[in-house]
Amino acid sequence: MQKKSDLPSKVCLTCARPFNWRKKWERDWENVRYCSDRCRQAGPSKT
């Protein structure tokens, strides 16, 4: 079992907040771009 601080993280394309790896993203981590469904529906920010 890994410590939470050892898990990989990414930055959300919409809100620019960092988010960590989750078990539900285990098989698809390479394709995860957004931290939540809300950010995914909003799409990437224009800034």
mmCIF entry with sequence, helices, sheets and N, C-alpha, C, O atoms, coordinates in Angstrom:
data_MODEL
# 
_entry.id   MODEL 
# 
_entity.id                         1 
_entity.type                       polymer 
_entity.pdbx_number_of_molecules   1 
# 
_entity_poly.entity_id                      1 
_entity_poly.type                           'polypeptide(L)' 
_entity_poly.nstd_linkage                   no 
_entity_poly.nstd_monomer                   no 
_entity_poly.pdbx_seq_one_letter_code       MQKKSDLPSKVCLTCARPFNWRKKWERDWENVRYCSDRCRQAGPSKT 
_entity_poly.pdbx_seq_one_letter_code_can   MQKKSDLPSKVCLTCARPFNWRKKWERDWENVRYCSDRCRQAGPSKT 
_entity_poly.pdbx_strand_id                 A 
# 
loop_
_entity_poly_seq.entity_id 
_entity_poly_seq.num 
_entity_poly_seq.mon_id 
_entity_poly_seq.hetero 
1 1  MET n 
1 2  GLN n 
1 3  LYS n 
1 4  LYS n 
1 5  SER n 
1 6  ASP n 
1 7  LEU n 
1 8  PRO n 
1 9  SER n 
1 10 LYS n 
1 11 VAL n 
1 12 CYS n 
1 13 LEU n 
1 14 THR n 
1 15 CYS n 
1 16 ALA n 
1 17 ARG n 
1 18 PRO n 
1 19 PHE n 
1 20 ASN n 
1 21 TRP n 
1 22 ARG n 
1 23 LYS n 
1 24 LYS n 
1 25 TRP n 
1 26 GLU n 
1 27 ARG n 
1 28 ASP n 
1 29 TRP n 
1 30 GLU n 
1 31 ASN n 
1 32 VAL n 
1 33 ARG n 
1 34 TYR n 
1 35 CYS n 
1 36 SER n 
1 37 ASP n 
1 38 ARG n 
1 39 CYS n 
1 40 ARG n 
1 41 GLN n 
1 42 ALA n 
1 43 GLY n 
1 44 PRO n 
1 45 SER n 
1 46 LYS n 
1 47 THR n 
# 
_struct_asym.id          A 
_struct_asym.entity_id   1 
# 
loop_
_struct_conf.conf_type_id 
_struct_conf.id 
_struct_conf.pdbx_PDB_helix_id 
_struct_conf.beg_label_comp_id 
_struct_conf.beg_label_asym_id 
_struct_conf.beg_label_seq_id 
_struct_conf.pdbx_beg_PDB_ins_code 
_struct_conf.end_label_comp_id 
_struct_conf.end_label_asym_id 
_struct_conf.end_label_seq_id 
_struct_conf.pdbx_end_PDB_ins_code 
_struct_conf.beg_auth_comp_id 
_struct_conf.beg_auth_asym_id 
_struct_conf.beg_auth_seq_id 
_struct_conf.end_auth_comp_id 
_struct_conf.end_auth_asym_id 
_struct_conf.end_auth_seq_id 
_struct_conf.pdbx_PDB_helix_class 
_struct_conf.details 
_struct_conf.pdbx_PDB_helix_length 
HELX_P HELX_P1 AA1 LYS A 4  ? ASP A 6  ? LYS A 4  ASP A 6  5 ? 3 
HELX_P HELX_P2 AA2 LYS A 23 ? TRP A 25 ? LYS A 23 TRP A 25 5 ? 3 
HELX_P HELX_P3 AA3 TRP A 29 ? ASN A 31 ? TRP A 29 ASN A 31 5 ? 3 
HELX_P HELX_P4 AA4 ASP A 37 ? ALA A 42 ? ASP A 37 ALA A 42 1 ? 6 
# 
_struct_conf_type.id          HELX_P 
_struct_conf_type.criteria    ? 
_struct_conf_type.reference   ? 
# 
_struct_sheet.id               AA1 
_struct_sheet.type             ? 
_struct_sheet.number_strands   2 
_struct_sheet.details          ? 
# 
_struct_sheet_order.sheet_id     AA1 
_struct_sheet_order.range_id_1   1 
_struct_sheet_order.range_id_2   2 
_struct_sheet_order.offset       ? 
_struct_sheet_order.sense        anti-parallel 
# 
loop_
_struct_sheet_range.sheet_id 
_struct_sheet_range.id 
_struct_sheet_range.beg_label_comp_id 
_struct_sheet_range.beg_label_asym_id 
_struct_sheet_range.beg_label_seq_id 
_struct_sheet_range.pdbx_beg_PDB_ins_code 
_struct_sheet_range.end_label_comp_id 
_struct_sheet_range.end_label_asym_id 
_struct_sheet_range.end_label_seq_id 
_struct_sheet_range.pdbx_end_PDB_ins_code 
_struct_sheet_range.beg_auth_comp_id 
_struct_sheet_range.beg_auth_asym_id 
_struct_sheet_range.beg_auth_seq_id 
_struct_sheet_range.end_auth_comp_id 
_struct_sheet_range.end_auth_asym_id 
_struct_sheet_range.end_auth_seq_id 
AA1 1 SER A 9  ? VAL A 11 ? SER A 9  VAL A 11 
AA1 2 PRO A 18 ? ASN A 20 ? PRO A 18 ASN A 20 
# 
loop_
_atom_site.group_PDB 
_atom_site.id 
_atom_site.type_symbol 
_atom_site.label_atom_id 
_atom_site.label_alt_id 
_atom_site.label_comp_id 
_atom_site.label_asym_id 
_atom_site.label_entity_id 
_atom_site.label_seq_id 
_atom_site.pdbx_PDB_ins_code 
_atom_site.Cartn_x 
_atom_site.Cartn_y 
_atom_site.Cartn_z 
_atom_site.occupancy 
_atom_site.B_iso_or_equiv 
_atom_site.pdbx_formal_charge 
_atom_site.auth_seq_id 
_atom_site.auth_comp_id 
_atom_site.auth_asym_id 
_atom_site.auth_atom_id 
_atom_site.pdbx_PDB_model_num 
ATOM 1   N N  . MET A 1 1  ? 0.841   -1.185 0.000   1.00 0.00 ? 1  MET A N  1 
ATOM 2   C CA . MET A 1 1  ? 0.000   0.000  0.000   1.00 0.00 ? 1  MET A CA 1 
ATOM 3   C C  . MET A 1 1  ? 0.884   1.246  0.000   1.00 0.00 ? 1  MET A C  1 
ATOM 4   O O  . MET A 1 1  ? 1.852   1.335  0.755   1.00 0.00 ? 1  MET A O  1 
ATOM 5   N N  . GLN A 1 2  ? 0.537   2.198  -0.852  1.00 0.00 ? 2  GLN A N  1 
ATOM 6   C CA . GLN A 1 2  ? 1.323   3.419  -0.965  1.00 0.00 ? 2  GLN A CA 1 
ATOM 7   C C  . GLN A 1 2  ? 0.772   4.511  -0.053  1.00 0.00 ? 2  GLN A C  1 
ATOM 8   O O  . GLN A 1 2  ? -0.411  4.532  0.287   1.00 0.00 ? 2  GLN A O  1 
ATOM 9   N N  . LYS A 1 3  ? 1.663   5.407  0.326   1.00 0.00 ? 3  LYS A N  1 
ATOM 10  C CA . LYS A 1 3  ? 1.234   6.589  1.071   1.00 0.00 ? 3  LYS A CA 1 
ATOM 11  C C  . LYS A 1 3  ? 0.573   7.560  0.100   1.00 0.00 ? 3  LYS A C  1 
ATOM 12  O O  . LYS A 1 3  ? 0.891   7.565  -1.090  1.00 0.00 ? 3  LYS A O  1 
ATOM 13  N N  . LYS A 1 4  ? -0.330  8.368  0.596   1.00 0.00 ? 4  LYS A N  1 
ATOM 14  C CA . LYS A 1 4  ? -1.007  9.332  -0.269  1.00 0.00 ? 4  LYS A CA 1 
ATOM 15  C C  . LYS A 1 4  ? -0.030  10.310 -0.899  1.00 0.00 ? 4  LYS A C  1 
ATOM 16  O O  . LYS A 1 4  ? -0.246  10.756 -2.026  1.00 0.00 ? 4  LYS A O  1 
ATOM 17  N N  . SER A 1 5  ? 1.030   10.646 -0.201  1.00 0.00 ? 5  SER A N  1 
ATOM 18  C CA . SER A 1 5  ? 2.001   11.598 -0.738  1.00 0.00 ? 5  SER A CA 1 
ATOM 19  C C  . SER A 1 5  ? 2.813   11.007 -1.884  1.00 0.00 ? 5  SER A C  1 
ATOM 20  O O  . SER A 1 5  ? 3.440   11.750 -2.639  1.00 0.00 ? 5  SER A O  1 
ATOM 21  N N  . ASP A 1 6  ? 2.813   9.675  -2.027  1.00 0.00 ? 6  ASP A N  1 
ATOM 22  C CA . ASP A 1 6  ? 3.571   9.016  -3.085  1.00 0.00 ? 6  ASP A CA 1 
ATOM 23  C C  . ASP A 1 6  ? 2.764   8.803  -4.361  1.00 0.00 ? 6  ASP A C  1 
ATOM 24  O O  . ASP A 1 6  ? 3.322   8.364  -5.366  1.00 0.00 ? 6  ASP A O  1 
ATOM 25  N N  . LEU A 1 7  ? 1.475   9.100  -4.347  1.00 0.00 ? 7  LEU A N  1 
ATOM 26  C CA . LEU A 1 7  ? 0.627   8.884  -5.510  1.00 0.00 ? 7  LEU A CA 1 
ATOM 27  C C  . LEU A 1 7  ? 0.887   9.957  -6.565  1.00 0.00 ? 7  LEU A C  1 
ATOM 28  O O  . LEU A 1 7  ? 1.184   11.102 -6.222  1.00 0.00 ? 7  LEU A O  1 
ATOM 29  N N  . PRO A 1 8  ? 0.777   9.597  -7.852  1.00 0.00 ? 8  PRO A N  1 
ATOM 30  C CA . PRO A 1 8  ? 0.984   10.597 -8.904  1.00 0.00 ? 8  PRO A CA 1 
ATOM 31  C C  . PRO A 1 8  ? -0.138  11.635 -8.904  1.00 0.00 ? 8  PRO A C  1 
ATOM 32  O O  . PRO A 1 8  ? -1.245  11.372 -8.436  1.00 0.00 ? 8  PRO A O  1 
ATOM 33  N N  . SER A 1 9  ? 0.166   12.801 -9.430  1.00 0.00 ? 9  SER A N  1 
ATOM 34  C CA . SER A 1 9  ? -0.847  13.853 -9.511  1.00 0.00 ? 9  SER A CA 1 
ATOM 35  C C  . SER A 1 9  ? -0.783  14.531 -10.873 1.00 0.00 ? 9  SER A C  1 
ATOM 36  O O  . SER A 1 9  ? 0.208   14.414 -11.594 1.00 0.00 ? 9  SER A O  1 
ATOM 37  N N  . LYS A 1 10 ? -1.847  15.236 -11.209 1.00 0.00 ? 10 LYS A N  1 
ATOM 38  C CA . LYS A 1 10 ? -1.954  15.997 -12.453 1.00 0.00 ? 10 LYS A CA 1 
ATOM 39  C C  . LYS A 1 10 ? -2.632  17.320 -12.134 1.00 0.00 ? 10 LYS A C  1 
ATOM 40  O O  . LYS A 1 10 ? -3.117  17.528 -11.021 1.00 0.00 ? 10 LYS A O  1 
ATOM 41  N N  . VAL A 1 11 ? -2.663  18.216 -13.119 1.00 0.00 ? 11 VAL A N  1 
ATOM 42  C CA . VAL A 1 11 ? -3.346  19.498 -12.977 1.00 0.00 ? 11 VAL A CA 1 
ATOM 43  C C  . VAL A 1 11 ? -4.563  19.483 -13.898 1.00 0.00 ? 11 VAL A C  1 
ATOM 44  O O  . VAL A 1 11 ? -4.456  19.138 -15.075 1.00 0.00 ? 11 VAL A O  1 
ATOM 45  N N  . CYS A 1 12 ? -5.702  19.855 -13.363 1.00 0.00 ? 12 CYS A N  1 
ATOM 46  C CA . CYS A 1 12 ? -6.952  19.888 -14.121 1.00 0.00 ? 12 CYS A CA 1 
ATOM 47  C C  . CYS A 1 12 ? -6.862  20.952 -15.222 1.00 0.00 ? 12 CYS A C  1 
ATOM 48  O O  . CYS A 1 12 ? -6.391  22.063 -14.980 1.00 0.00 ? 12 CYS A O  1 
ATOM 49  N N  . LEU A 1 13 ? -7.314  20.607 -16.423 1.00 0.00 ? 13 LEU A N  1 
ATOM 50  C CA . LEU A 1 13 ? -7.259  21.543 -17.549 1.00 0.00 ? 13 LEU A CA 1 
ATOM 51  C C  . LEU A 1 13 ? -8.271  22.681 -17.424 1.00 0.00 ? 13 LEU A C  1 
ATOM 52  O O  . LEU A 1 13 ? -8.088  23.734 -18.035 1.00 0.00 ? 13 LEU A O  1 
ATOM 53  N N  . THR A 1 14 ? -9.323  22.489 -16.650 1.00 0.00 ? 14 THR A N  1 
ATOM 54  C CA . THR A 1 14 ? -10.359 23.510 -16.505 1.00 0.00 ? 14 THR A CA 1 
ATOM 55  C C  . THR A 1 14 ? -10.079 24.463 -15.357 1.00 0.00 ? 14 THR A C  1 
ATOM 56  O O  . THR A 1 14 ? -10.035 25.678 -15.548 1.00 0.00 ? 14 THR A O  1 
ATOM 57  N N  . CYS A 1 15 ? -9.889  23.913 -14.164 1.00 0.00 ? 15 CYS A N  1 
ATOM 58  C CA . CYS A 1 15 ? -9.749  24.767 -12.977 1.00 0.00 ? 15 CYS A CA 1 
ATOM 59  C C  . CYS A 1 15 ? -8.297  24.971 -12.550 1.00 0.00 ? 15 CYS A C  1 
ATOM 60  O O  . CYS A 1 15 ? -8.028  25.761 -11.645 1.00 0.00 ? 15 CYS A O  1 
ATOM 61  N N  . ALA A 1 16 ? -7.370  24.279 -13.180 1.00 0.00 ? 16 ALA A N  1 
ATOM 62  C CA . ALA A 1 16 ? -5.928  24.392 -12.912 1.00 0.00 ? 16 ALA A CA 1 
ATOM 63  C C  . ALA A 1 16 ? -5.545  23.978 -11.494 1.00 0.00 ? 16 ALA A C  1 
ATOM 64  O O  . ALA A 1 16 ? -4.495  24.380 -10.993 1.00 0.00 ? 16 ALA A O  1 
ATOM 65  N N  . ARG A 1 17 ? -6.383  23.185 -10.850 1.00 0.00 ? 17 ARG A N  1 
ATOM 66  C CA . ARG A 1 17 ? -6.063  22.672 -9.515  1.00 0.00 ? 17 ARG A CA 1 
ATOM 67  C C  . ARG A 1 17 ? -5.416  21.299 -9.637  1.00 0.00 ? 17 ARG A C  1 
ATOM 68  O O  . ARG A 1 17 ? -5.759  20.528 -10.533 1.00 0.00 ? 17 ARG A O  1 
ATOM 69  N N  . PRO A 1 18 ? -4.489  20.994 -8.749  1.00 0.00 ? 18 PRO A N  1 
ATOM 70  C CA . PRO A 1 18 ? -3.885  19.660 -8.775  1.00 0.00 ? 18 PRO A CA 1 
ATOM 71  C C  . PRO A 1 18 ? -4.855  18.615 -8.220  1.00 0.00 ? 18 PRO A C  1 
ATOM 72  O O  . PRO A 1 18 ? -5.619  18.895 -7.296  1.00 0.00 ? 18 PRO A O  1 
ATOM 73  N N  . PHE A 1 19 ? -4.817  17.416 -8.789  1.00 0.00 ? 19 PHE A N  1 
ATOM 74  C CA . PHE A 1 19 ? -5.604  16.308 -8.254  1.00 0.00 ? 19 PHE A CA 1 
ATOM 75  C C  . PHE A 1 19 ? -4.761  15.044 -8.304  1.00 0.00 ? 19 PHE A C  1 
ATOM 76  O O  . PHE A 1 19 ? -3.889  14.898 -9.161  1.00 0.00 ? 19 PHE A O  1 
ATOM 77  N N  . ASN A 1 20 ? -5.028  14.138 -7.380  1.00 0.00 ? 20 ASN A N  1 
ATOM 78  C CA . ASN A 1 20 ? -4.229  12.927 -7.227  1.00 0.00 ? 20 ASN A CA 1 
ATOM 79  C C  . ASN A 1 20 ? -4.888  11.720 -7.873  1.00 0.00 ? 20 ASN A C  1 
ATOM 80  O O  . ASN A 1 20 ? -6.087  11.706 -8.152  1.00 0.00 ? 20 ASN A O  1 
ATOM 81  N N  . TRP A 1 21 ? -4.067  10.718 -8.099  1.00 0.00 ? 21 TRP A N  1 
ATOM 82  C CA . TRP A 1 21 ? -4.505  9.440  -8.635  1.00 0.00 ? 21 TRP A CA 1 
ATOM 83  C C  . TRP A 1 21 ? -5.577  8.841  -7.739  1.00 0.00 ? 21 TRP A C  1 
ATOM 84  O O  . TRP A 1 21 ? -5.500  8.933  -6.514  1.00 0.00 ? 21 TRP A O  1 
ATOM 85  N N  . ARG A 1 22 ? -6.578  8.227  -8.360  1.00 0.00 ? 22 ARG A N  1 
ATOM 86  C CA . ARG A 1 22 ? -7.632  7.526  -7.625  1.00 0.00 ? 22 ARG A CA 1 
ATOM 87  C C  . ARG A 1 22 ? -7.727  6.099  -8.141  1.00 0.00 ? 22 ARG A C  1 
ATOM 88  O O  . ARG A 1 22 ? -7.395  5.818  -9.293  1.00 0.00 ? 22 ARG A O  1 
ATOM 89  N N  . LYS A 1 23 ? -8.174  5.222  -7.295  1.00 0.00 ? 23 LYS A N  1 
ATOM 90  C CA . LYS A 1 23 ? -8.313  3.811  -7.658  1.00 0.00 ? 23 LYS A CA 1 
ATOM 91  C C  . LYS A 1 23 ? -9.216  3.645  -8.881  1.00 0.00 ? 23 LYS A C  1 
ATOM 92  O O  . LYS A 1 23 ? -8.940  2.805  -9.737  1.00 0.00 ? 23 LYS A O  1 
ATOM 93  N N  . LYS A 1 24 ? -10.293 4.432  -8.974  1.00 0.00 ? 24 LYS A N  1 
ATOM 94  C CA . LYS A 1 24 ? -11.213 4.284  -10.106 1.00 0.00 ? 24 LYS A CA 1 
ATOM 95  C C  . LYS A 1 24 ? -10.573 4.698  -11.436 1.00 0.00 ? 24 LYS A C  1 
ATOM 96  O O  . LYS A 1 24 ? -11.069 4.331  -12.501 1.00 0.00 ? 24 LYS A O  1 
ATOM 97  N N  . TRP A 1 25 ? -9.470  5.462  -11.380 1.00 0.00 ? 25 TRP A N  1 
ATOM 98  C CA . TRP A 1 25 ? -8.758  5.867  -12.597 1.00 0.00 ? 25 TRP A CA 1 
ATOM 99  C C  . TRP A 1 25 ? -7.577  4.953  -12.897 1.00 0.00 ? 25 TRP A C  1 
ATOM 100 O O  . TRP A 1 25 ? -6.776  5.256  -13.782 1.00 0.00 ? 25 TRP A O  1 
ATOM 101 N N  . GLU A 1 26 ? -7.454  3.850  -12.184 1.00 0.00 ? 26 GLU A N  1 
ATOM 102 C CA . GLU A 1 26 ? -6.287  2.973  -12.273 1.00 0.00 ? 26 GLU A CA 1 
ATOM 103 C C  . GLU A 1 26 ? -5.974  2.549  -13.707 1.00 0.00 ? 26 GLU A C  1 
ATOM 104 O O  . GLU A 1 26 ? -4.818  2.607  -14.125 1.00 0.00 ? 26 GLU A O  1 
ATOM 105 N N  . ARG A 1 27 ? -6.978  2.128  -14.459 1.00 0.00 ? 27 ARG A N  1 
ATOM 106 C CA . ARG A 1 27 ? -6.755  1.618  -15.822 1.00 0.00 ? 27 ARG A CA 1 
ATOM 107 C C  . ARG A 1 27 ? -6.645  2.722  -16.863 1.00 0.00 ? 27 ARG A C  1 
ATOM 108 O O  . ARG A 1 27 ? -6.126  2.497  -17.956 1.00 0.00 ? 27 ARG A O  1 
ATOM 109 N N  . ASP A 1 28 ? -7.133  3.921  -16.528 1.00 0.00 ? 28 ASP A N  1 
ATOM 110 C CA . ASP A 1 28 ? -7.239  4.987  -17.527 1.00 0.00 ? 28 ASP A CA 1 
ATOM 111 C C  . ASP A 1 28 ? -6.501  6.263  -17.122 1.00 0.00 ? 28 ASP A C  1 
ATOM 112 O O  . ASP A 1 28 ? -6.813  7.338  -17.634 1.00 0.00 ? 28 ASP A O  1 
ATOM 113 N N  . TRP A 1 29 ? -5.539  6.163  -16.222 1.00 0.00 ? 29 TRP A N  1 
ATOM 114 C CA . TRP A 1 29 ? -4.848  7.343  -15.683 1.00 0.00 ? 29 TRP A CA 1 
ATOM 115 C C  . TRP A 1 29 ? -4.206  8.195  -16.775 1.00 0.00 ? 29 TRP A C  1 
ATOM 116 O O  . TRP A 1 29 ? -4.183  9.420  -16.657 1.00 0.00 ? 29 TRP A O  1 
ATOM 117 N N  . GLU A 1 30 ? -3.694  7.585  -17.817 1.00 0.00 ? 30 GLU A N  1 
ATOM 118 C CA . GLU A 1 30 ? -3.042  8.339  -18.896 1.00 0.00 ? 30 GLU A CA 1 
ATOM 119 C C  . GLU A 1 30 ? -4.021  9.278  -19.606 1.00 0.00 ? 30 GLU A C  1 
ATOM 120 O O  . GLU A 1 30 ? -3.610  10.318 -20.119 1.00 0.00 ? 30 GLU A O  1 
ATOM 121 N N  . ASN A 1 31 ? -5.302  8.928  -19.642 1.00 0.00 ? 31 ASN A N  1 
ATOM 122 C CA . ASN A 1 31 ? -6.302  9.725  -20.355 1.00 0.00 ? 31 ASN A CA 1 
ATOM 123 C C  . ASN A 1 31 ? -7.087  10.677 -19.463 1.00 0.00 ? 31 ASN A C  1 
ATOM 124 O O  . ASN A 1 31 ? -7.873  11.479 -19.967 1.00 0.00 ? 31 ASN A O  1 
ATOM 125 N N  . VAL A 1 32 ? -6.892  10.608 -18.155 1.00 0.00 ? 32 VAL A N  1 
ATOM 126 C CA . VAL A 1 32 ? -7.619  11.486 -17.230 1.00 0.00 ? 32 VAL A CA 1 
ATOM 127 C C  . VAL A 1 32 ? -7.059  12.902 -17.354 1.00 0.00 ? 32 VAL A C  1 
ATOM 128 O O  . VAL A 1 32 ? -5.852  13.112 -17.231 1.00 0.00 ? 32 VAL A O  1 
ATOM 129 N N  . ARG A 1 33 ? -7.948  13.874 -17.599 1.00 0.00 ? 33 ARG A N  1 
ATOM 130 C CA . ARG A 1 33 ? -7.520  15.266 -17.777 1.00 0.00 ? 33 ARG A CA 1 
ATOM 131 C C  . ARG A 1 33 ? -8.191  16.223 -16.808 1.00 0.00 ? 33 ARG A C  1 
ATOM 132 O O  . ARG A 1 33 ? -7.684  17.317 -16.560 1.00 0.00 ? 33 ARG A O  1 
ATOM 133 N N  . TYR A 1 34 ? -9.334  15.815 -16.256 1.00 0.00 ? 34 TYR A N  1 
ATOM 134 C CA . TYR A 1 34 ? -10.127 16.702 -15.414 1.00 0.00 ? 34 TYR A CA 1 
ATOM 135 C C  . TYR A 1 34 ? -10.300 16.103 -14.026 1.00 0.00 ? 34 TYR A C  1 
ATOM 136 O O  . TYR A 1 34 ? -10.310 14.883 -13.865 1.00 0.00 ? 34 TYR A O  1 
ATOM 137 N N  . CYS A 1 35 ? -10.437 16.966 -13.027 1.00 0.00 ? 35 CYS A N  1 
ATOM 138 C CA . CYS A 1 35 ? -10.549 16.511 -11.639 1.00 0.00 ? 35 CYS A CA 1 
ATOM 139 C C  . CYS A 1 35 ? -11.952 16.041 -11.287 1.00 0.00 ? 35 CYS A C  1 
ATOM 140 O O  . CYS A 1 35 ? -12.129 15.307 -10.315 1.00 0.00 ? 35 CYS A O  1 
ATOM 141 N N  . SER A 1 36 ? -12.961 16.455 -12.065 1.00 0.00 ? 36 SER A N  1 
ATOM 142 C CA . SER A 1 36 ? -14.344 16.106 -11.732 1.00 0.00 ? 36 SER A CA 1 
ATOM 143 C C  . SER A 1 36 ? -15.213 16.124 -12.986 1.00 0.00 ? 36 SER A C  1 
ATOM 144 O O  . SER A 1 36 ? -14.789 16.599 -14.040 1.00 0.00 ? 36 SER A O  1 
ATOM 145 N N  . ASP A 1 37 ? -16.429 15.604 -12.859 1.00 0.00 ? 37 ASP A N  1 
ATOM 146 C CA . ASP A 1 37 ? -17.378 15.643 -13.973 1.00 0.00 ? 37 ASP A CA 1 
ATOM 147 C C  . ASP A 1 37 ? -17.751 17.083 -14.318 1.00 0.00 ? 37 ASP A C  1 
ATOM 148 O O  . ASP A 1 37 ? -17.941 17.418 -15.487 1.00 0.00 ? 37 ASP A O  1 
ATOM 149 N N  . ARG A 1 38 ? -17.853 17.917 -13.310 1.00 0.00 ? 38 ARG A N  1 
ATOM 150 C CA . ARG A 1 38 ? -18.192 19.326 -13.547 1.00 0.00 ? 38 ARG A CA 1 
ATOM 151 C C  . ARG A 1 38 ? -17.137 19.999 -14.430 1.00 0.00 ? 38 ARG A C  1 
ATOM 152 O O  . ARG A 1 38 ? -17.481 20.715 -15.370 1.00 0.00 ? 38 ARG A O  1 
ATOM 153 N N  . CYS A 1 39 ? -15.872 19.772 -14.135 1.00 0.00 ? 39 CYS A N  1 
ATOM 154 C CA . CYS A 1 39 ? -14.800 20.358 -14.945 1.00 0.00 ? 39 CYS A CA 1 
ATOM 155 C C  . CYS A 1 39 ? -14.771 19.745 -16.344 1.00 0.00 ? 39 CYS A C  1 
ATOM 156 O O  . CYS A 1 39 ? -14.487 20.439 -17.320 1.00 0.00 ? 39 CYS A O  1 
ATOM 157 N N  . ARG A 1 40 ? -15.059 18.470 -16.442 1.00 0.00 ? 40 ARG A N  1 
ATOM 158 C CA . ARG A 1 40 ? -15.068 17.804 -17.745 1.00 0.00 ? 40 ARG A CA 1 
ATOM 159 C C  . ARG A 1 40 ? -16.154 18.394 -18.632 1.00 0.00 ? 40 ARG A C  1 
ATOM 160 O O  . ARG A 1 40 ? -15.926 18.619 -19.821 1.00 0.00 ? 40 ARG A O  1 
ATOM 161 N N  . GLN A 1 41 ? -17.332 18.647 -18.071 1.00 0.00 ? 41 GLN A N  1 
ATOM 162 C CA . GLN A 1 41 ? -18.434 19.223 -18.838 1.00 0.00 ? 41 GLN A CA 1 
ATOM 163 C C  . GLN A 1 41 ? -18.165 20.670 -19.228 1.00 0.00 ? 41 GLN A C  1 
ATOM 164 O O  . GLN A 1 41 ? -18.614 21.119 -20.283 1.00 0.00 ? 41 GLN A O  1 
ATOM 165 N N  . ALA A 1 42 ? -17.444 21.399 -18.398 1.00 0.00 ? 42 ALA A N  1 
ATOM 166 C CA . ALA A 1 42 ? -17.123 22.798 -18.689 1.00 0.00 ? 42 ALA A CA 1 
ATOM 167 C C  . ALA A 1 42 ? -16.071 22.902 -19.787 1.00 0.00 ? 42 ALA A C  1 
ATOM 168 O O  . ALA A 1 42 ? -16.043 23.893 -20.518 1.00 0.00 ? 42 ALA A O  1 
ATOM 169 N N  . GLY A 1 43 ? -15.214 21.907 -19.915 1.00 0.00 ? 43 GLY A N  1 
ATOM 170 C CA . GLY A 1 43 ? -14.172 21.916 -20.926 1.00 0.00 ? 43 GLY A CA 1 
ATOM 171 C C  . GLY A 1 43 ? -12.969 22.723 -20.488 1.00 0.00 ? 43 GLY A C  1 
ATOM 172 O O  . GLY A 1 43 ? -12.986 23.337 -19.421 1.00 0.00 ? 43 GLY A O  1 
ATOM 173 N N  . PRO A 1 44 ? -11.919 22.730 -21.305 1.00 0.00 ? 44 PRO A N  1 
ATOM 174 C CA . PRO A 1 44 ? -10.705 23.468 -20.939 1.00 0.00 ? 44 PRO A CA 1 
ATOM 175 C C  . PRO A 1 44 ? -10.947 24.973 -20.890 1.00 0.00 ? 44 PRO A C  1 
ATOM 176 O O  . PRO A 1 44 ? -11.737 25.517 -21.661 1.00 0.00 ? 44 PRO A O  1 
ATOM 177 N N  . SER A 1 45 ? -10.254 25.628 -19.974 1.00 0.00 ? 45 SER A N  1 
ATOM 178 C CA . SER A 1 45 ? -10.408 27.080 -19.844 1.00 0.00 ? 45 SER A CA 1 
ATOM 179 C C  . SER A 1 45 ? -9.697  27.795 -20.982 1.00 0.00 ? 45 SER A C  1 
ATOM 180 O O  . SER A 1 45 ? -8.788  27.247 -21.605 1.00 0.00 ? 45 SER A O  1 
ATOM 181 N N  . LYS A 1 46 ? -10.114 28.998 -21.237 1.00 0.00 ? 46 LYS A N  1 
ATOM 182 C CA . LYS A 1 46 ? -9.556  29.780 -22.343 1.00 0.00 ? 46 LYS A CA 1 
ATOM 183 C C  . LYS A 1 46 ? -8.330  30.587 -21.935 1.00 0.00 ? 46 LYS A C  1 
ATOM 184 O O  . LYS A 1 46 ? -7.720  31.233 -22.786 1.00 0.00 ? 46 LYS A O  1 
ATOM 185 N N  . THR A 1 47 ? -7.954  30.572 -20.673 1.00 0.00 ? 47 THR A N  1 
ATOM 186 C CA . THR A 1 47 ? -6.824  31.380 -20.207 1.00 0.00 ? 47 THR A CA 1 
ATOM 187 C C  . THR A 1 47 ? -5.520  30.662 -20.359 1.00 0.00 ? 47 THR A C  1 
ATOM 188 O O  . THR A 1 47 ? -4.472  31.206 -20.012 1.00 0.00 ? 47 THR A O  1 
# 
